Structure formats: structure tokens, C-alpha cells
Amino acid sequence: MIRIGLLFEYSTLNGGEHSILAAVDQLQSQHCEFVAIAPTEGPLYGEFKRRSLPVQEFTLRNPDGQRLPKEELAERLEACIQTHSLDIVHANSLAMGRHLGAVADQLSVPTTSHIRDIMSLSNAAVNDLNQHRLLIAVSLATREFHIQQGVDAEKIVAVYNGIDCDQFQPRTVTSSLRDEFGLPEDAILSATIGQICLRKAQNDLAQAAVLLKEECPNLHYLLIGERHSTKQETIEFEAAIGEVFEAVGMPERLHRLGYRSDIASLLNEVDLVIHPARQEPLGRVLLEAAASGVPIIATNVGGSPEIFRDGESALLIPPAEPELLAGAIKQLVKSPSLGDQLARNARRVIIEKFNIQQNAQLLATTWESVV
């Protein structure tokens, strides 16, 4: 049994946090023991408490808001290691991995980090990441991208996120979402799920919706997720999505659900999932939707082609092409039988390749190799 300290910078609850928590649920007390090293507030902390997971309060900043100097960061982390008798400290994000890597040589146990992003890095960031004993990329595409940036190929392995295929599975539609928004029975519900930001490209979906206004008059668009960034360009990006719908006279067909904790239930109520992301290391929502038996349209970026085959288990299109996105949406709306076939094949892929039991065990084996 190895003891792993899971290091988090923020208290938000997004795909990366859901993925590591799914692994914790599978591995806790069987192969590993976990201690969360994280802020003691927010939705992520609530998930720790719900699981009775030990939590060591931690922040990267001093009371005045300044980042901790490396020496103090190392001292605080070493104190956590000694207090909880940890065998490994694992950062759950690329950003946190960089901070941890910068002090890895000052700690008494090996360090590892998840790489859940495909993004350009400075030479200094690459050097910090290379100080870890091991890096865990969420897809082959993510691994290859960072090797090309200078990350040591011998230190980075790919381990897919896993999905609980009992939690996410096809179920009988209850029409609860149609009732929630007062929509008729013949309304077609599409869902776009994820953080509202430029990378997720919800604006491309809005442009596609305009093109489909007349041809798919009963198609409604559910926007599930919230904006975390406070940058002005992201604030304007979010506002512009609604403005596009208003400009063509169909604001009633855009429904903002904000953050929802009942994604498994929501996926059983929608007719298709649309994922227009400009970049996607390995979209957790795509795995969840596929496991739930929902037809999927996604862009062929990052790790998505490692999940789906175009025309076999999903419709994959190039990013930043609203016309092609509109065409794919129309194809599924007009051919429910195609959607059913794609959904059946996609769930089979998730069960065989992305199930939580198999992939959590791979993660545990990876950590054991470090110890």
C-alpha cells in the first residue's frame, strides 16, 4: 500500500478533478491511500469531505497574495510528507506540476504530475517538469505534443482517464429537462458541456446554430458549464454567444444551465452532445457521453481521435469550421438511426478501453513503479 499526496492549486471541480477523484474511488484502501493537499474550501473540498479523504490545507500564496518562494514551498510540502508519511507527491495539473517540479530535488520522496493540457510551454516550464520522476499524460497526443517541446520522452507515459460505466450508462428518458425549460415533446436537445472559454469554442456552435435556424427549428442548445477566467476577452467571449442567438431572433433556443453536478442524469435526457473544442487533450465529457449512449459530434483535435473513429463511433470534424459543424448536426438530427449506431459503438469503446477499473489500475501500477 503506497501513500500518495494529491496536490491541487485551486478548489474548482472540472474534468481533471473529476478524473482523479474517479481513480481515488477505485483505488482507495485497495492499492493506495490518498491525502489531498489542497485549499479547504470550494466544491473540490466538498468532494474530499464526502469521501472522508484526509485533507492537508495548502495554498501556493502568502496571506498578501504573493506566490510562496521556492524555499518556503519546499518546506511546507516536506512538512506534509512527514506529517502524513507520504511515499509520493503527485500534482494533478500541468501548472501545479511545474511548481512541484521546481522544488522536487528538495523533497524526501519522488514526485509525479499529471499533464492534462496541450499548451505551449517556456523552456523554464519544460525544465521544471523534467525534474519529476514521472509525468502522466492523459493521451498519446498530449504526450507527443510535450515531447516535441522538450519534455523527456523517458519520463512521460500516457494513461487514459477512466469512466465508471455503471454511473454513466444509457437509461430511460424522463423528459425532466424538457419540463425544466417548458419545452415541447418534439424538442431536440443538444448539449455542449464544459468550461466556457475560448479553447472550448462555444462560439463556433453559436455560428452553426445560426446556419441551422430554418432547417432544424425544434433543435435547442443546452450550454452546461461556467466561465472561470476573469480576463476581459473571456468575459466578452461568453457574452457574444448569447448575442449571436439574439441577433437572429432565437434567444429562446439557447439554455444556460451553468455548473451542474448531475451530468450523469442530464446525459440521459439529451439527444446529442456537441463538442466544438479547438483543442482537447482527452475530453472527459466525451467519455461520459459515450458511456451514456449519447450520439456525439466532436472536433478531431488532441486526444479525441484516440477515443472515436469518424462515422463509426462519432462524427469528427475539423475545428473552427461552423459550416461543417452545422452539417454534422443536421446529419444526426435527420438520421436518428445513425445516431443510435454511433452511440452503441461508442459505448462499446468506452467499456473496452476507457473503463475506470482498468485505467485506475494502470495509474496505480504507474505510481508503484516510481516507488
Rosetta blueprint (number, residue, H / E / L):
1 M L
2 I E
3 R E
4 I E
5 G E
6 L E
7 L E
8 F L
9 E L
10 Y L
11 S L
12 T L
13 L L
14 N L
15 G H
16 G H
17 E H
18 H H
19 S H
20 I H
21 L H
22 A H
23 A H
24 V H
25 D H
26 Q H
27 L H
28 Q E
29 S L
30 Q L
31 H L
32 C E
33 E E
34 F E
35 V E
36 A E
37 I E
38 A E
39 P L
40 T L
41 E L
42 G H
43 P H
44 L H
45 Y H
46 G H
47 E H
48 F H
49 K H
50 R H
51 R L
52 S L
53 L L
54 P L
55 V E
56 Q E
57 E E
58 F L
59 T L
60 L L
61 R E
62 N L
63 P L
64 D L
65 G L
66 Q L
67 R E
68 L L
69 P L
70 K H
71 E H
72 E H
73 L H
74 A H
75 E H
76 R H
77 L H
78 E H
79 A H
80 C H
81 I H
82 Q H
83 T H
84 H H
85 S L
86 L L
87 D L
88 I E
89 V E
90 H E
91 A E
92 N L
93 S L
94 L H
95 A H
96 M H
97 G H
98 R H
99 H H
100 L H
101 G H
102 A H
103 V L
104 A H
105 D H
106 Q H
107 L L
108 S L
109 V L
110 P L
111 T E
112 T E
113 S E
114 H E
115 I E
116 R L
117 D L
118 I L
119 M L
120 S L
121 L L
122 S L
123 N H
124 A H
125 A H
126 V H
127 N H
128 D H
129 L H
130 N L
131 Q L
132 H L
133 R L
134 L E
135 L E
136 I E
137 A E
138 V L
139 S L
140 L H
141 A H
142 T H
143 R H
144 E H
145 F H
146 H H
147 I H
148 Q H
149 Q L
150 G L
151 V L
152 D L
153 A H
154 E H
155 K H
156 I E
157 V E
158 A E
159 V L
160 Y L
161 N L
162 G L
163 I E
164 D L
165 C L
166 D L
167 Q L
168 F L
169 Q L
170 P L
171 R L
172 T L
173 V L
174 T L
175 S L
176 S H
177 L H
178 R H
179 D H
180 E H
181 F H
182 G L
183 L L
184 P L
185 E L
186 D L
187 A L
188 I E
189 L E
190 S E
191 A E
192 T E
193 I E
194 G L
195 Q L
196 I L
197 C L
198 L H
199 R H
200 K H
201 A L
202 Q H
203 N H
204 D H
205 L H
206 A H
207 Q H
208 A H
209 A H
210 V H
211 L H
212 L L
213 K L
214 E L
215 E L
216 C L
217 P L
218 N L
219 L E
220 H E
221 Y E
222 L E
223 L E
224 I E
225 G L
226 E L
227 R L
228 H L
229 S L
230 T L
231 K L
232 Q H
233 E H
234 T H
235 I H
236 E H
237 F H
238 E H
239 A H
240 A H
241 I H
242 G H
243 E H
244 V H
245 F H
246 E H
247 A H
248 V L
249 G L
250 M L
251 P H
252 E H
253 R H
254 L E
255 H E
256 R E
257 L E
258 G E
259 Y L
260 R L
261 S L
262 D L
263 I H
264 A H
265 S H
266 L H
267 L H
268 N L
269 E L
270 V L
271 D L
272 L E
273 V E
274 I E
275 H E
276 P L
277 A L
278 R L
279 Q L
280 E L
281 P L
282 L L
283 G L
284 R H
285 V H
286 L H
287 L H
288 E H
289 A H
290 A H
291 A H
292 S L
293 G L
294 V L
295 P L
296 I E
297 I E
298 A E
299 T E
300 N L
301 V L
302 G L
303 G L
304 S H
305 P H
306 E H
307 I H
308 F L
309 R L
310 D E
311 G L
312 E L
313 S L
314 A E
315 L E
316 L E
317 I E
318 P L
319 P L
320 A L
321 E L
322 P H
323 E H
324 L H
325 L H
326 A H
327 G H
328 A H
329 I H
330 K H
331 Q H
332 L H
333 V H
334 K H
335 S L
336 P H
337 S H
338 L H
339 G H
340 D H
341 Q H
342 L H
343 A H
344 R H
345 N H
346 A H
347 R H
348 R H
349 V H
350 I H
351 I H
352 E H
353 K H
354 F L
355 N E
356 I H
357 Q H
358 Q H
359 N H
360 A H
361 Q H
362 L H
363 L H
364 A H
365 T H
366 T H
367 W H
368 E H
369 S H
370 V H
371 V L
